[in-house]
Amino acid sequence: MSKILIIEDDLSIGEMMAIYLYEDGYEVKRAENGRQGEQLFHEFIPDMIVLDIMLPDVDGIQLCSFFRSVSTVPILMISAKSEVSDRVKGLQTGADDYLCKPFSMRELAARVQALLRRSQSFPPSQIASTVQTQQMVRLDLEKRCLFVHNKVIETTFSEFEIMKLLWQNQGRVYSREELLNRVRGFDTYVTERAIDVHIANLRKKIEADPKEPKYIKTVWGVGYKFLPM
């Protein structure tokens, strides 16, 4: 049973989400503010976090940044802020998905299911060999770790999934839509701008010069590909 931590200060929305996800078969804990959420994060050790961006005591963006600095657990950020700049800021901070209020409980459940499915599934080809090496950059698929010059590089769930797909299919070009399907699943909605943000973040982490990338290349008008060095 997957464990979900909900951090939402609105009592009615928080309870509604908790009840719906509980009835879907998840173990759920709910925090009403950021400090309580941080405490439950350490005690409950969730498989996923649903995080409201507007909290009474701690800014949700800062809390998301903290979670991402110590864990790769999938984070679904929710907010009444629907501007593109707000969604991009959330993704840049480390959120894996962004859901705008008001939303249906069915959509929430679909987003949660998709993120958990991606975080917990491993293709059969990974069983034989979970560590892959390519000179300065390597992946440990079992431990979900990215290494650059033998140094562990922190990634979000979505960043690792994108990196893994490009890595395992070196030279193949993937469109933004294909990368979205990889990260989100087919039953959720998110803009292609999110992929550009994740790619930019990955380049900052693995490239010597992100503005002149040698590994993750852009194929203009099509998408992205990974080139071995």
N, C-alpha and C positions, 0 to 999 in steps of 0.2 A: 504494500500500500504506500503510494507516494505521499509525502508530507508537504503541505503548502502553508506558508506563513503569509497572512494578509495583514498589511499595515495600512489602516484606513481609519481616520478620525470621525467620519460620519457614521453614527451608530446604525442607522437604518440600512445604509448601503453596505456597511461592513458585515452586518448580520445576514443580510440577504445573500451576499457572496459566500459567506461561510456555510450557510445552510445548503445552498445550491451545490457547492463543491463537495460538501460532506455527503449529500445524497447521491453524488456521482461516484462515490467510493473512495474519496481522498480523506486523509487525516489532516485536519485543519486547526490551526491556532490563529487567533486574531489579536492584534495590538492596536490600541487607540491612539498611540503617539509614537514618535521616533525612538525615544529612549526605551520604551517598553519593547518596541520592535527589535532594537539592537540586543536587548537582553534575551528575548525569545530566540533570536537568531543563534546565539551561542548555546542556549539550553535545548532548543527543539531540533536544531540542525536540519533545516528544511531541505527538500529537494527542489523547491521553487519558491520565489517570493513575488507576491503581488503588492506593489508599492504605490501608494498615493503620493503625488508630487507636492500637494499642499497639506502640510502637517502643522499642528499648532506650536510645536517646540523645536523641531529640527527640519531644515529644508530637505525635501525629498531628494533633490539632486545631490546634495552633500551626502545623504545617507546611502544613496545608490553608489556613489563613488567609494564610500567606505566598504560596502559589501563587495564591490568588485575588486578592491585592493586585497581582500583576504580570501576570496572565494570565486569560483567560476559558476556558481549556481545560477540557473536561468532567472532573469528578473523581468517581470511584466509591469511596466509603469502605467498607471492610470491617472487621468487628470481631466479637468474641465477645460484646460488650455488646449485648444485645437490648432493653433497656428503652426505652420511648418517649422518655424524657428524653434518653437518649444519642443516639438517632436525630435528634431535634429539634435537639440541640446541634450535631451534625455538619452538618445542613442549614443551620442559621443561620450557621455558620462559612463556608459557601460550597460545600459538597459538593452535587453534582447528584443523587446517588442513594446509598443506604445498603444494604449487603448484610450480613446477619447470618450468622456462622459457627455451625454447619457449613452449607455450601451445595454444590450440585452444580456441576460444571464447565459443564453445559448451561445452568444459570441464569446463571452468570457470563457466558458467551458471549452469552446473550440480552440481558443488561443492557448489555454493552459494545456490541453491535450497535445497540441502540436509541439509546443516547446518541450514538454516532458518526453514525448516520443523521440524527438531529435536528440535530447540529452542522454537518453538511456539506451538507444539502439546502436548496435555496431554491425556493419555488414559482415557476412560470412568470411570474406576475404581477409578480414583483420585477425581472424583466429590464429592462422598459421604464423603471421608475423605482425606484431603490433608496433615495432619500432622501425621507422624508415629513416634512412640517412641520405642527405644530399649535401656534402661538403659542409658549408658554414651553417646551413639551416636543416634542422631535423625535427621530426614529430614522434612522440611516443603516444600512440593511439589509445592504448589501454589506460594510461594515466592521464590522457588528455593534456599533454604538455607540449609546448612549442619551445625549441631551443635555438638560440642564435649564438654562435661561438661558444657552445656548451653552457650557455647561461639560460636559465629558465625565463621565458618571457610570458607575462600574464596576458591572458586573452579572455574575452567574453565568450559565452557559449556560441553565439552567432559567428564571431570572428573565427573560432576554432573550426566550426563546421564548414565555413567557406574555405578556409585554408586547407582543410582535409580534402575537400572535394577537388580543389585545384591541384593539390599535391599528388593525389592518387591518379590523376588524369593529366599528367604534364603535357603541355603543348596543345591540349584541346581548349577551344574557345567556348566559354559559357556566357550566355546572355544574362542580363539582370533578372529576367523572369525565371530562368532556370535556377539561379542562385537563390531567389526568393522562395521558390518551391522547396529547395533543399533545406532552407532554414526555418520556414514557417509552416510548410505543408500546404496543401491545395485548398484548405477550407478557411483560410484567414486572409485578411486584407492588410496590406502595408504597402507604402509607396516604394518605387524603385530607388528613390533618393537614399533610403536606408542602406542599400547595398553599397552605394558610392561612399557613404560615411564609413562603413565597415572596412571597405577596401583601403580607404585613406588611413584609417587607424592601423591596419595591418602593415601598410607600407612604412609607417612611422616606426613600427616595431622591428621590422626585418631588413629594411633597406638602408644602405649606407647614406644614400641621398634619395629621400622619398619623392623629390621632384623629378628625378631621373631614375626611375625604378629599373632594376635589372632582373628581378624575380617575377613580380606580378605586373604583367604588361597589359596595357589597354589596347583593345582592337576597336578602333573607332567605328561607331555605328553598329557594333555587334555586342561586345562585352569585355570579358577579361580572361586571361590565361596565365598559367605559371610556366616559366621557362627554367630548366635546370642550368646551373652555372658550373 
